[in-house]
Amino acid sequence: MTATLVIGGARSGKSAHAEALATASGKRMIYIATAQAGDAEMASRIAHHRQRRDTAWETMEEPLVLGTAITQWSRPDTVILVDCLTVWLSNLLFSGQNDYPDVGPIVPPTAFTIERQSLLDAIANASGDVILVTNEVGMGVVPQGAISRWFVDEAGRLNQAVAALCDRAVFVVAGLPIMLKGQPC
């Protein structure tokens, strides 16, 4: 089992790179999509990703219980590609039932902690290869709003925890992969 983190900014080429890694494995390919088409722009992004993948991919949509999905689909002859962790994190953080003024529903801290740990456990115990795509959100200016700073902090913590578990980490900039950890992909 090999776990690979592919990290980069928006439109850096990280998803295409992750897909190429999965294809090169020669294994059965499961694509776990975390995005939900909540508006026309996101529906367009999802359509773009779908068009890029050929019929060899099996696509599963899982916006919240990602650890369970990885555990369910992980097999020695399979590579799972999760795209992406920051969308999943956003889904999870704002999936709660408590409405806060000017923010919306936020997941209770206990539920967040449980799902985050479930994801980390699934990565650590996967019986097949896992490739995880995530956004690097901490290289820009510090956001002004508390909710934006909270998201950036949680994304940074999640990325660090996942990178620590992974055998390889690749930073993609302008479509070019730069190895951060492990052997070249």
Long-range contacts (C-beta under 8 A, 24 or more apart in sequence): 1-76, 1-126, 1-127, 1-128, 1-129, 1-130, 2-129, 2-130, 2-167, 2-168, 3-123, 3-126, 3-129, 3-130, 3-131, 3-132, 3-165, 3-166, 3-167, 3-168, 4-129, 4-130, 4-131, 4-132, 4-166, 4-167, 4-168, 4-169, 4-170, 4-182, 4-185, 5-132, 5-134, 5-159, 5-162, 5-163, 5-166, 5-168, 5-169, 5-170, 5-181, 6-131, 6-132, 6-133, 6-134, 6-169, 6-170, 6-172, 6-177, 7-133, 7-134, 7-135, 7-136, 7-159, 7-163, 7-169, 7-170, 7-171, 7-172, 7-180, 8-135, 8-136, 8-171, 8-172, 8-173, 9-135, 9-136, 9-139, 9-173, 10-135, 12-172, 12-173, 12-174, 12-175, 13-172, 13-174, 13-175, 13-176, 14-84, 14-133, 14-134, 14-135, 14-172, 15-49, 15-52, 15-83, 15-84, 15-133, 16-52, 16-175, 17-170, 17-172, 17-175, 17-177, 18-81, 18-83, 18-131, 18-133, 19-52, 19-53, 19-81, 21-131, 21-185, 22-79, 22-81, 22-129, 22-131, 23-56, 25-79, 25-129, 27-77, 27-78, 27-79, 27-128, 27-129, 28-58, 28-75, 28-77, 28-78, 28-79, 29-56, 29-57, 29-58, 29-78, 29-79, 29-81, 30-57, 30-58, 30-59, 30-60, 30-73, 30-78, 30-79, 30-80, 30-81, 31-57, 31-58, 31-59, 31-60, 31-81, 31-83, 32-60, 32-61, 32-62, 32-66, 32-69, 32-70, 32-73, 32-80, 32-81, 32-82, 32-83, 33-59, 33-60, 33-61, 33-62, 33-83, 34-61, 34-62, 34-63, 34-66, 34-82, 34-83, 34-84, 34-85, 34-87, 34-88, 34-91, 35-63, 35-83, 35-84, 35-87, 36-61, 36-63, 36-91, 49-83, 63-87, 63-88, 63-91, 64-88, 64-91, 64-92, 64-95, 64-115, 65-115, 65-118, 66-115, 66-118, 66-119, 66-122, 67-115, 67-117, 67-118, 67-119, 67-120, 67-121, 67-122, 68-118, 68-122, 70-119, 70-122, 70-123, 70-126, 70-130, 71-122, 71-125, 71-126, 74-122, 74-126, 74-127, 74-128, 74-130, 75-127, 75-128, 76-127, 76-128, 77-128, 78-128, 78-129, 79-128, 79-129, 79-130, 79-131, 80-126, 80-128, 80-129, 80-130, 80-131, 81-131, 81-132, 81-133, 82-130, 82-131, 82-132, 82-133, 83-133, 84-132, 84-133, 84-134, 84-135, 85-132, 85-133, 85-134, 85-135, 85-155, 85-158, 85-159, 85-162, 86-134, 86-135, 86-137, 86-155, 88-119, 89-151, 89-154, 89-155, 89-158, 90-151, 92-116, 93-150, 93-151, 93-154, 103-147, 116-158, 116-161, 119-162, 120-161, 120-162, 120-165, 123-162, 123-165, 123-166, 124-165, 132-162, 132-166, 134-158, 134-159, 134-162, 136-171
